């Protein structure tokens, strides 16, 4: 690893010297800013060997740094050579701080304006200006110039999402969306899941996320314009789009943005997601740039009735596959021959056996023993570890079905747990149950609920360094905005939103615990004497929770009742699809406490 990446950094530095740049900013992003990127856009991985889903590197002629969030602080040190890249916590020591300490007057830090959002560009330009340096957009990416075997751009053809699963036609969605953008002449949509949802399209360029990698311009009146490689458009897709949109090659977006300028249009962009290049082109064209949230995000997050029913069907189907897998795992793991990658492959096989699997919703995380202490561990041939007796095994996985996206984590014991393992597992479980039972008034945000998942860990002086929950799409991205459950999110939760509920605990070098169900926000039944409309959560995920890891004495009566009722529901809804030894096992796994 060291020699390869040392050579790559040297090649990049030579290219920077040619371009009279002091350094280069390398995000883990493509031009659509998604969590999952095609192989050709894995520039950060190629340069550093870091394999996480979020990160940033800065390489100057003399120094190099890599920035990751709390999920990856352990992983980055395992995968990246610290003699080349100094690792930093993205929140505690962000790139702007590093720039202030390491750049000087006259320095030129290059960046690819298609890979950096307008918000990022503003923030980093200010950081550079603070020390007299410049944040310089480049016309072509210098990593592409030195990456000799860079993969080709993907060219998979699009598909349509039938109305029987989407719930509404593209025309209906566009009509509703236009009511909310009446103050502007057009909106530029740059998030592929927004374009995919609005036009009922699905694509297959990005691993695990079936989005159409496209930009769109939606005018207040008239047809939308979609910018996507022509080879991805089938006759069926063209016919599907014809009444609502015209299609154009990606390189034509510049001309379309100039046309908005000539029309003196007021154009809405979301600076948190829009590439700096698009903002820059609009400004040069003398359009009036209006900033605000992507107007598709909230309607997409509020699942309609069809999408809600699809989610329930997908979760039940997935629950059958996961339950069959958990039976197999409990039987085979104690034999000591299973490896992490073998277990992940078997879980995928159970999902494939449903006959409905389109893809995994992310790369499965099969983490045994100390690997489970890495919240987003990545199993490789080099790291592949056997499941050992008296160790915890954590598996975080999900699936893409045409009617819904799933995400589930289960933590099991292979053998006998220690009292400490049971204590920590039960505290995590109590947090998950507390959030599941929450009732809250309309307008409540995820940050206001987050403590419910952490309080029992906090009382023991413990915590976890990731969010408690993220939004989930409808056969779209497994990580969907705008709502989240974490310590800082300010988006009010609304009926129809699907989120994960996944508190955890991680003891570095020893074990990790996470229990994750998906929940859907719904209107709660009124309480006698209540004065305000309330919301609550419907649990969607259906699979047993390992009772061998529970310290029953730590559970309250209400928590016991919730767990018993949950397991009774799993037995009823999943049990109909199991038989023989699998059904015997499910009855035991779902037995009342």
Secondary structure, 3 states (H helix, E strand, C coil): CHHHHHHHHHHHHHHHHHCCCCEEEEECCCCCCCCCCCHHHCHHHHHHCCCCCCCEEEEECCCEEEEECHHHHHHHHHHCCCCCCEEEECCCCCHHHHHHHHCCCCCEEEEECCCCEHHHHHHHHHHHHCCCCEEEEECCCHHHHHCCCCCCCCCCCCEECCHHHHCCCHHHHHHHHHHHCCCCCEEEECCHHHHHHHCCEECCCCCCCCCCCCEEEEECCCCEEEECCHHHCCHHHHHHHCCCEEEECHHHHHHHHHHHHHCCCEEEECCCCCEHHHHHHHHHCCCEEEECCCCHHHHHHCCCHHHHHHHHHHHHHHHHHHHHHHHHHHHHHHHCCCEHHHHHHHHHHHHHCCCCCCEECCCCEEEEHHHHHCCCCCCCCCCCCECCCCEEEEEEECEEECCEECCEEEEEEECCCCHHHHHHHHHHHHHHHHHHCCEEECCCEHHHHHHHHHHHHHCCCCCCCCCCEEECCCCCCCCEEEEEECCCCCCECCCCCEEEECCEEEECCCEEEECEEEEEEEECCCCCCCCCCEEEEEECCCCCCCHHHCCHHHCCHHHHHHHHHHHHHHHHHHHCCCCHHHHHHHHHHCCCC
